[in-house]
Amino acid sequence: MKNLTVRKSKNIRTLSLTLRRCVLKSIIQDSFIIFTTQSSI
């Protein structure tokens, strides 16, 4: 039972890390797109 809880928390940590990475990537892409469109205008 104890082992299962540890594994679950580990999974949650990995999931949150992946989510954070995805969010960061999308934010960077968005800012890059905004920057390129502003400089082209």
C-alpha positions as CSV (number, residue, x, y, z in Angstrom):
1,M,0.0,0.0,0.0
2,K,2.8,2.4,0.9
3,N,4.6,1.7,-2.3
4,L,1.6,2.4,-4.4
5,T,1.2,5.9,-2.8
6,V,4.8,6.7,-3.5
7,R,4.4,5.6,-7.1
8,K,1.3,7.7,-7.5
9,S,2.9,10.8,-6.1
10,K,5.8,10.2,-8.5
11,N,3.4,10.0,-11.4
12,I,1.7,13.2,-10.4
13,R,5.0,15.0,-10.2
14,T,6.0,13.8,-13.6
15,L,2.6,14.8,-15.0
16,S,2.9,18.3,-13.5
17,L,6.4,18.6,-14.9
18,T,5.2,17.6,-18.4
19,L,2.3,20.0,-18.1
20,R,4.5,22.8,-17.1
21,R,6.9,22.1,-20.0
22,C,3.9,22.2,-22.4
23,V,2.6,25.4,-21.0
24,L,6.1,27.0,-21.1
25,K,6.5,25.9,-24.7
26,S,3.1,27.4,-25.7
27,I,3.9,30.6,-24.0
28,I,7.2,30.9,-25.7
29,Q,5.6,30.2,-29.1
30,D,2.9,32.8,-28.4
31,S,5.4,35.5,-27.5
32,F,7.5,34.6,-30.5
33,I,4.5,34.9,-32.8
34,I,3.5,38.2,-31.2
35,F,7.1,39.5,-31.5
36,T,7.4,38.5,-35.2
37,T,4.1,40.0,-36.2
38,Q,4.9,43.3,-34.3
39,S,8.3,43.6,-36.0
40,S,6.9,42.9,-39.4
41,I,4.2,45.6,-39.1
